[in-house]
Structure formats: structure tokens, C-alpha cells
Amino acid sequence: TKLILLDSLLQEMNVLGRLKSLHSLNRKLHTTVPNMVKHLGQNEAINVDVELFNEYKFSVDQLMELAGLSCAHAIAKSFPDTGNVLVCCGPGNNGGDGLVAARHLQLLGYTPRIFYPKRTDKELYNNLVNQCTMMDIEFLQNFPSVDQLNKEYCVLVDALFGFSFRPPVKESFLPVLTSLSLASTPVASVDIPSGWSVEEGPPSDENTPALKPDLLISLTAPKKCAKVFSGRFHYLGGRFVPRRLAEKYELDLPTYPGLDTCVQL
């Protein structure tokens, strides 16, 4: 009788072990498989943003804070060795995400410096600049040389152009893209690698430098160009999409693990 009970107990333990393994595999599939996630075209991405603002009544600075925080977390997960980080900010919302990310990177132990050549004179952006200034984050007047990018920085953050970008790149930004494309220091692109077509990927013309970021941080949902991204790390950031909105656009977003603000794809 004891042998029968022992055998029954061992069988139960074996079944429980298999169930735990299946549960673990299920969680892994729902947090790491990128093929399930929908990739948005440019117009659809714009519509999602408009709906978040107009229907759900999110404010721009509210979503920008959440996006920038998730960018900082994705950068820290991908490049955990703290050091100097150059954050390159453009004039639009993508640049605003970069300004927010710079502030949070400092709080995570990095030393950010910001290159923000074309500032937007609006209260939101002026406040973001003031926040960084009050935290003693340096704003560079001149863009570093490629040699300086390689020797002085551990990560280069590309927050120049977002999903509303339409080519060609303005001439004033071409030297920045050229230097970023030539640098050996890892590049982290926010939502879209700058200069890329939102839907097609890397630029096909000879005048626009083609960035090859090591890290891509997609926001809200990946854009179609992410399908041809070949860098080491791809994260989805911005744990703020309402369930009803995700269902309407059939985003099929992965489950964010634990308390994380980003999930690796």
C-alpha cells in the first residue's frame, strides 16, 4: 500500500512539474515572441495617437513622460554599464521623448548630455528643457566628432525623428546622422531609426545616411519598418495603451513582465 501511495505521489509531482513548465513556456511566449505583435503603418500610428489624445483625453506631456521613462529603462536593460550618454533630440515629440529619457537616465546612474539643435518654443518643450537644466544635465552647443562619440560615450540615443517623419531629411540634420552612422558606439533609436521610412525601412537614396541602431525602442506598437530591424535589442515601450484601443486596432500587444515599463521583442 505504501508503495502504491508513493508511486501515486510521484506521478502527481511529475504532472505538477510539467504544468509549471507549460505555464513558464506560456509566459515566455507571451512576453518575447514578436511575430504576434501588429506593426503599424504611418497613418495608422497617427490615428492611434490622435485617438489617445482626443477620445481617451491623455495629454501630450503625460504620454511623453511614460514613453521617455520606458526608453530609459530599455536603454538601461540593454546597456547596463553606466557612463556618458549622448541624447540627440529633434524638434518634435520624438525629441521630447529624448528629453524625458535623459532625465530618467541620470536618475538611473548614467551621465546624459543633450544635443538639441532646433528647439521648439512651446511651453511643453521649454519645461522639459528647464527640468533637465535644473538637474544639471549639460546641453551641447556643438555636435561631437566621431572620435569623441567613440571615446567619450557608452550609448548614443537617436531621438531626432518619429513616426510622422517624411523624407527627405533636412540638410541641417544630415551631419548628425552621418556621425551617428559612422560611430562604433551603440546607437539606441526611439520608435523609428531617424532617416528611415516609417513603412519601408532604411533610406534608399544616396544622400541620407542609413542608421543601423543596436537598440530599437518601439513605442505604443512597432511600426512597419521594425520588420527589417536587425540590431541586437528590440524593446516595446509605453505601458499605457488602453485595452479597448488595443482591441480596436488589433495590436496583439505582448504581456509586460512584472512591473516593467518595457518588454523585449
Residue pairs with C-beta under 8 A, 6 or more apart in sequence:
27 255
27 257
30 254
30 255
31 254
31 255
31 256
31 257
31 263
31 264
32 254
32 263
32 264
32 265
33 254
34 222
34 234
34 265
36 252
36 254
37 221
37 222
37 236
37 251
37 252
37 253
37 254
37 265
38 221
38 222
38 249
38 250
38 251
38 252
39 221
39 222
39 223
39 224
39 226
39 227
40 48
40 163
40 220
40 221
40 222
40 223
40 224
40 249
41 198
41 199
41 223
41 224
42 163
42 164
42 198
42 199
42 223
44 249
45 163
45 198
45 220
45 221
45 223
46 163
46 164
48 220
48 221
48 245
48 249
49 220
51 245
52 58
52 63
52 245
53 59
53 60
56 242
56 245
58 240
60 93
60 96
60 124
61 96
61 124
61 127
63 238
63 240
64 93
64 96
64 97
64 100
64 124
64 128
65 100
66 238
66 239
66 240
66 261
67 97
67 100
67 219
67 237
67 238
68 96
68 97
68 98
68 99
68 100
68 101
68 103
68 104
69 100
69 101
69 104
69 261
70 217
70 219
70 235
70 237
70 238
70 239
70 261
70 262
71 97
71 98
71 100
71 101
71 104
71 157
71 159
71 188
71 190
71 217
71 219
71 237
71 262
72 100
72 101
72 104
72 105
72 108
73 104
73 108
73 237
73 260
73 261
73 262
74 188
74 215
74 217
74 233
74 235
74 237
74 262
75 85
75 101
75 105
75 155
75 157
75 188
75 215
75 217
76 105
76 108
76 110
77 233
77 235
77 262
77 264
78 186
78 188
78 214
78 215
78 232
78 233
78 235
79 154
79 155
79 186
79 188
79 215
81 154
82 108
82 109
82 110
82 111
82 154
83 110
83 111
83 153
83 154
83 155
84 110
84 111
84 112
84 113
84 152
84 153
84 154
85 102
85 105
85 110
85 111
85 112
85 113
85 153
85 154
85 155
85 156
85 157
86 112
86 113
86 114
86 115
86 140
86 144
86 149
86 153
86 155
86 156
86 157
87 98
87 99
87 101
87 102
87 105
87 112
87 113
87 114
87 115
87 157
87 159
88 98
88 115
88 156
88 157
88 158
88 159
88 160
88 176
88 180
89 95
89 96
89 98
89 99
89 114
89 115
89 116
89 159
89 160
90 98
90 118
90 159
90 160
90 161
90 162
90 173
90 194
91 118
91 119
91 120
92 120
92 161
92 162
92 164
93 162
93 164
94 159
94 160
94 161
94 162
94 190
94 191
94 192
95 116
95 120
95 125
95 159
95 160
96 124
96 125
96 128
97 159
97 162
97 190
97 191
97 219
98 114
98 157
98 159
98 190
99 114
99 116
99 125
99 128
99 129
99 131
99 132
99 159
100 128
101 157
101 159
101 190
102 112
102 114
102 132
102 137
102 157
103 112
103 131
103 132
103 135
103 137
105 112
106 112
106 135
106 137
110 154
110 155
112 137
113 137
113 138
113 139
113 140
114 132
114 137
114 138
114 139
114 140
115 139
115 140
115 143
115 176
116 129
116 139
117 143
117 172
117 173
117 176
118 172
119 125
119 129
129 139
132 139
133 139
143 175
143 176
143 179
144 152
144 153
144 179
145 179
146 179
146 182
146 183
149 156
149 179
149 180
149 183
149 185
150 183
150 184
150 185
153 185
154 185
154 186
155 185
155 186
155 187
155 188
156 180
156 183
156 185
156 186
156 187
156 188
157 187
157 188
157 190
158 180
158 187
158 188
158 189
158 190
158 193
158 194
158 211
158 213
159 190
160 173
160 176
160 177
160 194
161 169
161 192
161 194
161 195
162 190
162 191
162 192
163 191
163 192
163 198
163 223
165 192
165 194
165 198
167 195
167 197
167 203
167 205
167 208
168 205
168 207
168 208
169 177
169 194
169 195
169 203
169 208
173 194
174 207
174 208
174 209
177 194
177 195
177 208
177 209
177 211
178 209
180 187
180 194
180 209
180 211
181 209
181 210
181 211
181 212
182 209
186 213
186 214
186 215
187 193
187 211
187 212
187 213
187 214
187 215
188 213
188 214
188 215
188 216
188 217
189 211
189 213
189 215
189 216
189 217
190 217
190 219
191 217
191 218
191 219
191 223
192 198
192 223
192 225
193 202
193 211
193 212
193 213
193 216
193 225
193 229
194 211
195 202
195 203
195 208
195 209
195 210
195 211
196 202
196 203
196 210
196 211
196 225
197 203
197 225
198 223
198 224
198 225
199 223
199 224
199 225
200 224
200 225
201 225
201 227
201 228
201 229
202 210
202 211
202 228
203 209
203 210
212 230
212 231
213 229
213 231
214 231
214 232
214 233
215 231
215 232
215 233
215 234
215 235
216 226
216 229
216 231
216 233
216 234
216 235
217 235
217 236
217 237
217 262
218 226
218 234
218 235
218 236
218 237
218 265
219 236
219 237
219 238
220 238
220 241
221 236
221 241
221 249
221 251
221 253
222 234
222 236
222 265
226 234
233 264
234 264
234 265
235 262
235 263
235 264
235 265
236 253
236 254
236 262
236 263
236 264
236 265
237 261
237 262
238 261
238 262
239 256
239 260
239 261
239 262
241 251
241 253
245 251
246 252
246 253
254 263
254 265
255 263
256 262
256 263
257 263
